[in-house]
Amino acid sequence: MKNILAKGGIEFLAVFLGIPLSLWVDDYRNKINTKNEIKSLLDALALELTENKETLDYIIKSIDYNIKFTDRLIETDALVNQSMSSKDSIWNANIIPLSSKLSKSAYDNFVSSGLIYKINDEKLIYEIQTIYESNVDLFEWWVDYETKFIEHIDKYIFKNLALDKIGTNWELDWQNEVTLKGIKTTEFQNIIIGNRANREIIKEIAGQLIISKDNLLKGVKSYNSSI
């Protein structure tokens, strides 16, 4: 009888201890899995930040290179004396968008998973959200605004300028009197000047974003290596 009681007591004790132990093991595994998922998402975010910095740097260089063509397009008296190839280069630099939107998929995945709020660093969470939900949104507003200006140029072309009949890239017919008059109007000049101003603003915001993203990238890598 005593053996039976002793055996029963041992079994009860095993069950009694086994339940919390099992719960502890499950909780430990969940924490490990969560930590690994966070690390993986942070790695993806770091890669996205790096790629976006490269995109921003390219945009800045494109604006710096093309801005001189904008100035030449405004100086219409000197423009008419340029060679045909120079005129086309000057023109093409002003009718295509130079900026582009940034990738946000890694950040969106982080947010949708809910794991961003499990980062044990409130300052880092705030910095990530500020860049993606404020700074990047501001930059992309100006990207959209540049696109609207390019659309305005397109509309002006159809109504007030003459395209080269054998052109393949929206080249103008520089021999046509309609074109020569059209590029000298106040409306056209204002469109080009306004677009130049937009690009300067985009360039400035892009430069600020590079600095912010670089600082955030350091913070993300530092936190990821500490967990």
URVEN-V927686 format. One record per residue. N is the residue number from 1. RES is the residue in one small letter. OMEGA is omega as a letter, one per 20 degrees, with the letter a starting at -180 (NA if undefined). NEAR is the number of other C-alpha atoms within 8 Angstrom. D_CENTER is the distance of its C-alpha to the mean C-alpha in Angstrom with 1 decimal. Layout:
# URVEN-V927686
N/RES/OMEGA/NEAR/D_CENTER  N/RES/OMEGA/NEAR/D_CENTER
This chain:
# URVEN-V927686
1/m/a/4/76.3  2/k/a/5/74.8  3/n/r/6/72.9  4/i/r/7/71.5  5/l/a/8/70.4  6/a/r/8/69.0  7/k/r/8/67.1  8/g/r/8/65.8  9/g/r/8/64.7  10/i/r/8/62.8  11/e/r/8/61.1  12/f/a/8/60.2  13/l/r/8/59.0  14/a/r/8/56.8  15/v/a/8/55.3  16/f/r/8/55.0  17/l/a/8/53.1  18/g/a/8/51.3  19/i/r/8/49.4  20/p/r/8/47.6  21/l/r/8/47.1  22/s/r/8/45.5  23/l/r/8/43.3  24/w/r/8/42.4  25/v/r/8/41.5  26/d/r/8/39.3  27/d/r/8/37.6  28/y/r/8/37.1  29/r/r/8/35.7  30/n/r/8/33.3  31/k/r/8/32.1  32/i/r/8/31.7  33/n/r/8/29.8  34/t/r/9/27.5  35/k/r/9/26.9  36/n/r/8/26.2  37/e/r/8/23.7  38/i/r/11/21.9  39/k/r/10/22.0  40/s/r/8/20.6  41/l/r/11/17.7  42/l/r/11/17.0  43/d/r/10/17.2  44/a/r/9/14.5  45/l/r/10/12.3  46/a/r/11/13.3  47/l/r/8/12.5  48/e/r/11/8.9  49/l/r/11/8.6  50/t/r/9/10.6  51/e/r/8/8.8  52/n/r/10/5.5  53/k/r/12/8.3  54/e/r/8/10.0  55/t/a/9/7.5  56/l/r/12/7.7  57/d/r/11/11.3  58/y/r/8/11.9  59/i/r/13/10.9  60/i/a/11/13.2  61/k/r/8/15.9  62/s/r/9/15.8  63/i/r/12/16.3  64/d/a/8/19.0  65/y/a/7/20.7  66/n/a/10/20.8  67/i/a/9/21.8  68/k/r/8/25.4  69/f/r/12/25.6  70/t/r/14/24.9  71/d/a/8/27.7  72/r/r/11/30.0  73/l/r/10/29.4  74/i/a/9/30.5  75/e/a/8/33.6  76/t/a/10/35.3  77/d/r/6/38.7  78/a/a/8/37.6  79/l/a/10/35.3  80/v/a/9/38.2  81/n/r/6/39.9  82/q/r/8/37.0  83/s/a/6/37.5  84/m/a/7/36.2  85/s/r/6/33.5  86/s/r/8/32.3  87/k/a/11/32.2  88/d/r/10/30.1  89/s/r/9/27.7  90/i/a/12/27.4  91/w/a/12/27.1  92/n/r/11/24.4  93/a/a/10/22.1  94/n/a/11/22.2  95/i/r/9/21.8  96/i/r/7/18.5  97/p/r/9/14.9  98/l/a/8/13.5  99/s/r/8/9.9  100/s/a/8/7.4  101/k/a/6/4.7  102/l/r/8/1.7  103/s/r/7/4.7  104/k/a/8/6.6  105/s/r/6/10.0  106/a/r/11/11.4  107/y/r/9/11.1  108/d/r/8/12.5  109/n/r/9/15.2  110/f/a/11/16.0  111/v/a/9/16.6  112/s/r/6/18.5  113/s/a/7/20.7  114/g/a/8/21.7  115/l/r/10/21.8  116/i/a/10/19.3  117/y/r/7/22.2  118/k/r/6/24.5  119/i/a/9/23.0  120/n/r/5/25.9  121/d/a/6/24.1  122/e/r/7/23.3  123/k/a/6/21.8  124/l/r/10/19.2  125/i/a/11/18.4  126/y/a/8/18.2  127/e/r/9/15.8  128/i/a/9/13.4  129/q/a/9/13.8  130/t/a/9/13.5  131/i/a/12/10.2  132/y/a/11/8.6  133/e/r/8/11.1  134/s/a/9/11.8  135/n/r/10/9.7  136/v/r/11/6.2  137/d/r/9/8.6  138/l/r/8/10.4  139/f/a/11/7.9  140/e/r/11/7.3  141/w/r/8/11.1  142/w/r/11/11.8  143/v/r/12/10.0  144/d/a/8/12.3  145/y/r/9/15.1  146/e/r/13/15.0  147/t/r/9/15.4  148/k/r/8/18.3  149/f/r/10/19.9  150/i/r/12/19.8  151/e/r/8/21.5  152/h/r/9/23.9  153/i/r/11/24.8  154/d/a/9/25.4  155/k/r/8/27.8  156/y/r/10/29.5  157/i/a/10/30.1  158/f/a/8/31.8  159/k/a/6/34.1  160/n/a/9/34.8  161/l/r/12/34.3  162/a/r/11/35.8  163/l/r/10/33.9  164/d/a/10/35.6  165/k/r/5/37.5  166/i/r/4/37.0  167/g/a/9/33.4  168/t/a/5/30.7  169/n/r/5/27.5  170/w/r/8/28.4  171/e/r/11/30.6  172/l/r/12/32.8  173/d/a/10/36.6  174/w/r/10/37.3  175/q/a/6/41.0  176/n/a/8/40.9  177/e/r/7/42.0  178/v/r/9/39.6  179/t/a/14/36.6  180/l/r/11/38.3  181/k/a/8/38.9  182/g/a/10/35.6  183/i/a/10/33.5  184/k/a/9/35.8  185/t/r/8/35.5  186/t/a/6/34.1  187/e/a/6/31.7  188/f/r/12/30.1  189/q/r/11/30.1  190/n/r/8/28.4  191/i/a/11/25.6  192/i/r/11/24.9  193/i/r/10/25.3  194/g/r/8/23.0  195/n/r/11/20.2  196/r/r/10/20.8  197/a/r/8/20.4  198/n/a/11/17.1  199/r/r/11/15.8  200/e/r/9/17.3  201/i/r/9/15.6  202/i/r/12/12.1  203/k/a/11/13.3  204/e/a/8/14.5  205/i/r/9/11.6  206/a/r/13/9.5  207/g/r/11/12.5  208/q/r/8/12.8  209/l/r/13/9.4  210/i/r/11/10.5  211/i/a/8/13.7  212/s/a/9/12.6  213/k/r/11/10.5  214/d/r/10/13.6  215/n/r/8/15.9  216/l/r/11/14.3  217/l/r/11/14.4  218/k/r/8/18.0  219/g/r/9/18.8  220/v/a/11/17.5  221/k/r/11/19.5  222/s/r/8/22.4  223/y/a/8/22.7  224/n/r/10/22.3  225/s/a/6/25.1  226/s/a/5/27.3  227/i/NA/6/27.5
